[in-house]
Amino acid sequence: MSATTDATETAEEATATARRRMADEPASRVARFGAEHPLVLDGGITLAPWQIAYETYGTLNAAKSNAVLVCHALTGDQYAASTHPLTGKPGWWDLVVGPGKPIDTDRFFVISSNVLGGCMGTTGPASTNEATGRAWGLDLPVITIADMVRAQAALIDHLGIPDLFLVAGGSMGGMQVLQWASAYPDRVFAAAPIATAASHSAQNIAFYEVGRQAVVADPDWREGRYLDEGTFPRKGLSVARMAAHITYMSEVSLHQKFGRRLQDRDRLGFGFDGDFQIESYLRHQGSSFVDRFDANSYLYVSRAMDYFDLAGDHGGVLANAFKGTKTRFCVMSFTTDWAFPTRDSRTIVHALAAAGAKVSYAEIESDRGHDAFLLDEPEMHAILSGFIDSAARARGL
């Protein structure tokens, strides 16, 4: 065995160890549920025991009326406003959650949890299956958005919080917001679904299927048993991330940021090493992603988005999902978001109006595409702040 092969295997073993530690021993808080608190999944299977990892910010008031749940997108986690323990980077919604920010932690008690099927401490495919002593892998039942929300509701019960002042999130997080408002209308005072849809489009399903196939085609995937075998499908997961990341940007932002500019050269290389800056950027996105995310979790969580169909769950009529709701809504979209275009948000708004809900809507001018909800977008922040202030007055906060 060569020294090069030896070193590669050592790196893979280290990666596998890190994955297990990521899944079972997170730096954040964990609520554990035993056999007496099983989670009944949409697939008809009962999951027990299980756990959910979460972070909190701010202070819960005496009346327990100021709780806010923020829901993360596909590759997010519970570190919404705190330093990520693996990357050292600020939280994914650090611009929105914090003292004096739109979701003001001097005013509200904010909860952010890792979704079911995730890889940062909540039960997912990299977690240990107590029945076998091995990682769940593909033995974990398929997860839906509704399952994620049931797990979050169990966490809220565990924390002794009767209802939520606000549930907010973008993309897959917005799907969770809609599911919360539909499944638990009496527990959600206000909801802010941002850059999202009531069902995944055929285009989005297609992009995520390309990503999933990239993962399973990697020989290091090992039929989902890579943790047991000391490997990790880095190349496949990297390609999946690259394909998805293209959908998060807009044509305008890609042109402005990269155009056809060359990377570290002044002429074409006439090869496949990556002549263009955009190629280098995507490769960096892919390689950095695999250091913080589990490949099987990518399969599970992306599939949950594909399965989400709120209208289909209510007789094909989206308004039925919100019938009789007293929740007040603020829906936002972005002009250059082609992953979750404005028409998806308008469909939600029309359904809410048909259901008699209190709803406001804003289409925000931005050249940043789908990722705009994660970035410094003053108009979004101002609208969200105004909506929260109005709702808080109505709530008596």
N, C-alpha and C positions, 0 to 999 in steps of 0.2 A: 504494500500500500504506500502510495507516494505521500510526501509531506503535504503537498497541495490538497490531496483528498482528505488527509487527516484533519487539516485546518478547517476545511469546509464542513466536515461532519461535526467538529467541535462547535462551530458557529451555529449549525442547525440544532444541535442539542441545547445550546444556550437559548436559541429562539424558542424552542419547545418549552423550556423551563419558564421563560418569561411569559409565554402564553398562559401557562397554568397559573402562574402567580397573578397575572392580570385578571383572570376569570374568578379565582377563588379567594384572593387576599388583596382586595383593593384598598387604596389609601383612604377612601371615603367611608361613610357610615353604611351599614348593611342591616336590613330588616330580614330576618329569617323566619320562614313559615314551615312548620312541620306537617305531619300527616293529618293533624286535626284541622288544618287550614289549607286544604287542597285548592288548586287553581284549575277550574274546569275550562278547557280550551275549546275553541270553535270546531276543531277537528274531532271532537267527541272524546278526547283523551283527558284524563285527570293527571295533573302534574303535582307531585309531592314527594319529598320536600322541595322547596324552591326558595330563592332569595332575590332581593332587589337592593341594589346599591344606589345611594343618593347623597346629595349635598344640600345643605340649607344655608340661607343667608338672611340676616335680619332677625327680628324678634317677633314671636307670635304674641298678639295682644291678649288681654285677659278674656275677652269675649270670643277669641279664636275666629275672628271675622276678617282678618287681613291676610289670609293665606293665598299665595299665588303659586300656581304650578306652571313651569316652563317646560316645554316638550322639545326634544332635540330631533334633528333631521337624521338621514340615513347613516352618516358616518360620525355623528356626534356622540355625546356621552353626558354624564352627570355634571361635568365640570363647566357649567355655563358661565360662571363668573369667578372662577378660581384657577390657579395655575395648574396646568395639566401635569400629572406626575411623570408621564413618560416623555413628553416633548419639551416641558418647561415653558410652553407658550401660554399666553393668557386664555381665559375661557372663551368658548365659541360665541357667547353673547355678552362679552365683557363691555361692549359699547352700549348695551341696553339695560343690563342688570347691575345695580350698584348704587351707592349713595348719590343722591341728586340726579340719577339717570331716569329714563322713562319708567322703568320698573324700579322704584326707589326703595332700596333696602333699609333706609332710615324710617320708612313708612310701612313697608310690607314684609311679611315673612315668606321668603321665596324658597320653593322646593324644586329641585331638578334631579330626576332619576335616570339611570341607565335603562333602556328599554329591555323587555323580555326578549331573549334571543341575542342580546348584545354581548360585548366582550370586555366590559370594565366592571365586573363584579356581580351583575345580575345574571341569573341562570341563563346560560346560552350553550351552544355546542362545545365550547372549550371548557365548560364547567365539569366538575367531577360528578358522574352518575353514581350515587351511593349504592345502587344495586349491583354495579359491576366493578367499582373502584377505578374505572377508566373515564376519560373524557367522553361526554355524550356523543360527540360527532354527529353523524346523521341519524342516530337513534333518537335524538331529541325530536318531539313532535313538531310539525310545521306550525309556525306562529302567525297570527294575524294582528292587525292594528287593534281590533277589539280585545284581543288577548293582552296586548301591551297595556291598554287602558284599564282592564280588569286588575292587572297587577298593580298599576298606579293607585287605583281606588283602594286596594287592600293596604297599600302603604299609607294612604291618607287616613284610613281607619286606624291603622297601627299607631299613627301619630296623634290620634284622638281629635282629629279635625272634622267637624260635621259637614262643612261645605267649603267651597273655594270662592274667593272673591273674583279671581281671574284665572283663566287658563289661556296660555299664549304659546305660539310657536310657528315656525315656518317650514314649508316643504312637507316632509313626513311628519314633522312636529305639528303642522297645520292639520294634517289628517287626524292626528290624535286629538287635537282641539275639537274638531267637528264630531268625532266619536264620543268624546266626553259630553259635549252639549246635547247629543242625541240620546245617549244611553243613561246619562245622569242629569237630566235637566234641572232637577230640584237642588243639585249640589254645585251648580255653576252659575254665579251671578253675572259674570261677563266673560266674553270669549273673543280672542283676537287670532283668527286663522289668517296667516300671511303667506302669499306666494304658494298656494296649494290648490288642491282639487278634491272633489267628492269621489273621484275614482281615477285610477291610473289610466292614461291614454295608451292606445296601441303603440304609439311611438316610444313612450317611456318603457313599456314592457319590452319592446324590441331592444332598446339600448341596454337594459339590465340583463336581458337574456344573453346578449353578446358578452357582457361582463362575467356572468355566471359560467358560460361555456369556456371562457378563457381560464377561469379558475380550475374547472374540472378537467380541462385538457392538459394542465400542468402535471407531468409525471410525479412530481413531489406531493400532489394532493392525496394520493394513495387511497382513493375511494372514500375520502373524508377522514381517514385514520392517520393523518400525518403526525399528530401529537404523539401517538403511541409508537410511531416508527422513527421519531427524531428528525423529521423533515418539515419543510414548510413551502407551500406553493407560491413563492415570492414573485416569480415571473408572471404567473397567471393573475394573481391579485393585483399586481402593478398595472397590467394591461387593462384590467377591469376598471381600476381607478382612473386611468388615462381616458378611457372611453366615456365614463360618466362625467369626468371633469369638463369635457368639451361642452356638455349640455348645461353646465352651470354658468357658463360665460355667454356673452353675446357676440355676434359677428363684429359689431362696432368696437367692443372692448378688445377683442382679439386683434383687430386691425390696428387700433391705437397703440396697444401695448407691444405688439410684435411685428405686424405687417409681414413683409418678406425678408426682414433683416437676418443676416447670417450670424451664427454663433462663433465667436472667437476665431474668425477667419475673414479674409477679404475677397475670397473667390470660392466657387463651388468645389466640393471635394470629389465629386463624381463617384460617390459611394453611398453607404447606408449608415454611416456613423452619426448622422444628425447634423446636417448643414445649418438648419434654421433655428432661430431662437425659440420658436414655438415648440419645436421638437424637444429641445433641451428642457424647456419648462415642463412639458408633459411628463418627460422621463423623471424629472425631479419630483413632481407630484406623486407619481407612481411609486418610486423608491422610498420616499419618506412615509407614505401611507402604510406600507407593509410593516413598518416598525411599531405601529400603534393599533393595528386592527387585525382581527382574526378572519381568515378566509371563509370558514364555514359560517361565521356570523354575517358576512357579506351576502352569502347565499340566502340565509334565513330572513334577514331584515329586508333585503330587496324584494324577496318573494312576498313578504307581508304587504309591501306597497302595491305590488301587482294585484293582490287579492282584494284590496280595499275597494268597495263599491257600495257606498252608503244608500244610493237610490235602490240598487238591486236588493238590498237588505230590507227594503220597505215597499215592496210591491212595484218597484220600478218608478216610483214617484218620490223625488228627493224631498219635496215639501213635507211628506209624511214623516220624515226623520225628525222634523222639528215641530210637529203639530202640538199646539198649545204651549209652546215654550215661553218662559218668562225671562230667559237669558237675553242680555243685550249683546250685540255683536258689532265688531269693527273688522271688516274684511279689507285687505290690501293686496294689490298686485303691482307688477312693474312692467313698463312698456316694452322692454326688450327681453323679457323672460319667455323663452320659447320652450322651456321644459314644462312650465306651468303657466301658460299664457293667460292674459286677461280674461279671455272668454270662460275659462274655468272658474274664476272668481265671480264673474257675472252670473254664471249658472247657480252658484251658491247663493248669491244675493237675491236672485229672483225667487229661488225656493224659500228662502227665509221670509221674504216679503209675502209670498203666497201663504205661508204659515202664520202670518200676522206677527212676526218677530220684530223687535226693535233692532234695526240694522243700519249702519253707516258704511259707506264704501269709498275707497280712494284708489285710483290708478295713478301710480307715482312715476313721473318721468325720470328715467334712469338709463344710462348706457351700460350698466354693469350686469345685466342679465339676471338669471335666477339667484345668484349669490348675493344680490343687492341687500337682501334682508339681514345678512351677516355683517355688512360693511357699514361705513360711516355715511348714512343716508339721512341728512338732517330733516327732510320732509317726512320720512317715515317716523323718525323719532318724535317729531313735533305732533304728528297725528296720534301716535300711540299715547304720548303724554296727555294730550287733550282728552282722549277717550277715557283713559284711566282716571284722570281728575274728575271728569263728569260722573263716571260710574261710582267713584269713591264718595262723592257728595250724595249720590242717590242711596248708597249703602250706609251712609252716616259715619264714614271714616274720616 
